[in-house]
Amino acid sequence: MHLALSSPETLPFLREELARALPSPMLESHGDSVLMLKTPGSWMETRAAMGPAAFARQWLPQARAFPVPSIRVAAESLVTELIGTLPDGGAWRLHIEPRLGVAEAGRHRCELIREAVVEQLRKRRRSLLKGLEAVPKSTASDPSGACPLFEARESLVQLLLVTPEMAFLSVLVAPEPARSLGWISPFASGEVPVSVDKAAPSRAFAKLAESELRMGRAIRAGETCVDLGASPGSWTYQPVQRGARVIAVDRSPLREDLMRNPRVTFHQGDAFRFVPETPVDWLLCDVIAAPERSIGLVLEWVRERRCRHFVVTIKFKGHADYAQLDVLKREMPRHVASFQLMHLCANKNEACVFGTVGDGPCKNAG
């Protein structure tokens, strides 16, 4: 059994997405934010068969029920299992989280379980504790390091508390977390706090900030970006703050301070007709357009190798057009080195596709 975590608002759309991707899937909801996918296949086989799921924030592969009769008993049982499962001396991450919608007391219970697990490791297997402590920590000054992507040597242990006395346990041994980019998030439960910057032209900048975090890659000083449909300038604002150069394309001007910024070149015109003179580091696009137009735009840019990296929003008017995202799932792996397709925490009725263009087929088609 594999568990998919979603927001309560998008769980029905995740169910529809998986039903389109898999032949006769066995799906069962657990609460309003967890979907159980029952399949005889391994995680690798299931992942290959279904492709990326835009409305899944996180997956718990090969999950099984894990009783939590008490903090102490749960910690002892978990450590016993990890001693027999995780490679000694390897790095690993531990996510102990309540499912969305569980009362705040559930989060406190998760914190107590984690503390008890660390104490058990200190007593019973210090080498595993060293592996847990060896995982790279967040770096506030470097957005790309705020939650580093999995390295090939890292395993992932996830314990999802669904009631005070019951959880689901998933243990994914290295190198599978690194191979599962786009399905397995380094963020616990796949949740990323929405960024806030009152100086930005609008809150739309939060989508770009979150995409960078999930990519494990930030726009840097000296790089060149094309921002299509740039007005009022939120997706131009952030790169400029970092010292990047931006070619902003829109029929309407950006906010006045951005129009004056020497690192911004404003091109008045149609975002869908613009072609850079030479390839750029980043394609950024948060334009308001029909989903098929934005999908066609990003596919054209990656096919023509006009950019090294890309972040593009696909916007919807209702819920009927979500199946159009399947075009990206089918076509993207042919043209890029890696990509992710996701309904972000900062998204409304939209999804973002982001990734890196490469010379060969996609290695992690998520």
Secondary structure as the mmCIF struct_conf table of DSSP 4:
data_model
#
loop_
_struct_conf.conf_type_id
_struct_conf.id
_struct_conf.beg_label_comp_id
_struct_conf.beg_label_asym_id
_struct_conf.beg_label_seq_id
_struct_conf.end_label_comp_id
_struct_conf.end_label_asym_id
_struct_conf.end_label_seq_id
STRN STRN1 HIS A 2 LEU A 5
TURN_TY1_P TURN_TY1_P1 PRO A 8 THR A 10
HELX_RH_AL_P HELX_RH_AL_P1 LEU A 11 ALA A 21
BEND BEND1 LEU A 22 SER A 24
STRN STRN2 MET A 26 HIS A 30
TURN_TY1_P TURN_TY1_P2 GLY A 31 SER A 33
STRN STRN3 VAL A 34 LYS A 38
BEND BEND2 PRO A 40 GLY A 41
HELX_RH_AL_P HELX_RH_AL_P2 TRP A 43 MET A 50
TURN_TY1_P TURN_TY1_P3 ALA A 54 PHE A 55
BEND BEND3 ARG A 57 ARG A 57
STRN STRN4 GLN A 58 LEU A 60
TURN_TY1_P TURN_TY1_P4 PRO A 61 GLN A 62
STRN STRN5 ARG A 64 PRO A 67
BEND BEND4 PRO A 69 SER A 70
HELX_RH_AL_P HELX_RH_AL_P3 ILE A 71 ILE A 83
TURN_TY1_P TURN_TY1_P5 GLY A 84 THR A 85
BEND BEND5 LEU A 86 LEU A 86
HELX_LH_PP_P HELX_LH_PP_P1 PRO A 87 PRO A 87
TURN_TY1_P TURN_TY1_P6 ASP A 88 GLY A 89
STRN STRN6 ALA A 91 PRO A 98
HELX_LH_PP_P HELX_LH_PP_P2 ARG A 99 ARG A 99
TURN_TY1_P TURN_TY1_P7 LEU A 100 GLY A 101
HELX_RH_AL_P HELX_RH_AL_P4 GLU A 104 ARG A 124
HELX_RH_AL_P HELX_RH_AL_P5 ARG A 126 GLU A 133
TURN_TY1_P TURN_TY1_P8 ALA A 134 ALA A 134
BEND BEND6 VAL A 135 VAL A 135
HELX_LH_PP_P HELX_LH_PP_P3 PRO A 136 SER A 138
TURN_TY1_P TURN_TY1_P9 ALA A 140 SER A 141
HELX_RH_3T_P HELX_RH_3T_P1 PRO A 143 GLY A 145
BEND BEND7 ALA A 146 CYS A 147
HELX_LH_PP_P HELX_LH_PP_P4 PRO A 148 GLU A 151
TURN_TY1_P TURN_TY1_P10 ALA A 152 ARG A 153
STRN STRN7 GLU A 154 THR A 163
TURN_TY1_P TURN_TY1_P11 PRO A 164 GLU A 165
STRN STRN8 MET A 166 LEU A 172
TURN_TY1_P TURN_TY1_P12 ALA A 174 PRO A 175
HELX_RH_AL_P HELX_RH_AL_P6 GLU A 176 ARG A 179
TURN_TY1_P TURN_TY1_P13 SER A 180 TRP A 183
BEND BEND8 ILE A 184 ILE A 184
BEND BEND9 PRO A 186 PHE A 187
HELX_RH_3T_P HELX_RH_3T_P2 ALA A 188 GLY A 190
HELX_LH_PP_P HELX_LH_PP_P5 PRO A 193 SER A 195
TURN_TY1_P TURN_TY1_P14 LYS A 198 ALA A 199
BEND BEND10 ALA A 200 SER A 202
TURN_TY1_P TURN_TY1_P15 ARG A 203 ALA A 204
HELX_RH_AL_P HELX_RH_AL_P7 PHE A 205 MET A 215
TURN_TY1_P TURN_TY1_P16 GLY A 216 GLY A 216
TURN_TY1_P TURN_TY1_P17 ALA A 221 GLY A 222
STRN STRN9 THR A 224 LEU A 228
TURN_TY1_P TURN_TY1_P18 GLY A 229 GLY A 229
TURN_TY1_P TURN_TY1_P19 SER A 231 PRO A 232
HELX_RH_AL_P HELX_RH_AL_P8 SER A 234 GLN A 241
TURN_TY1_P TURN_TY1_P20 ARG A 242 GLY A 243
STRN STRN10 ARG A 245 ASP A 250
BEND BEND11 ARG A 251 SER A 252
HELX_RH_AL_P HELX_RH_AL_P9 GLU A 256 ARG A 260
TURN_TY1_P TURN_TY1_P21 PRO A 262 ARG A 263
STRN STRN11 VAL A 264 GLN A 268
BEND BEND12 GLY A 269 GLY A 269
TURN_TY1_P TURN_TY1_P22 ALA A 271 ARG A 273
BEND BEND13 GLU A 277 THR A 278
STRN STRN12 VAL A 280 CYS A 285
HELX_RH_AL_P HELX_RH_AL_P10 PRO A 291 ARG A 303
TURN_TY1_P TURN_TY1_P23 GLU A 304 ARG A 305
STRN STRN13 CYS A 307 LYS A 315
BEND BEND14 LYS A 317 HIS A 319
TURN_TY1_P TURN_TY1_P24 ALA A 320 ASP A 321
HELX_RH_3T_P HELX_RH_3T_P3 TYR A 322 GLN A 324
HELX_RH_AL_P HELX_RH_AL_P11 LEU A 325 GLU A 331
HELX_RH_3T_P HELX_RH_3T_P4 MET A 332 ARG A 334
TURN_TY1_P TURN_TY1_P25 HIS A 335 HIS A 335
STRN STRN14 VAL A 336 MET A 342
TURN_TY1_P TURN_TY1_P26 CYS A 345 ALA A 346
BEND BEND15 LYS A 348 ASN A 349
STRN STRN15 GLU A 350 VAL A 357
BEND BEND16 ASP A 359 GLY A 360
BEND BEND17 LYS A 363 LYS A 363
STRN STRN16 ASN A 364 ALA A 365
#
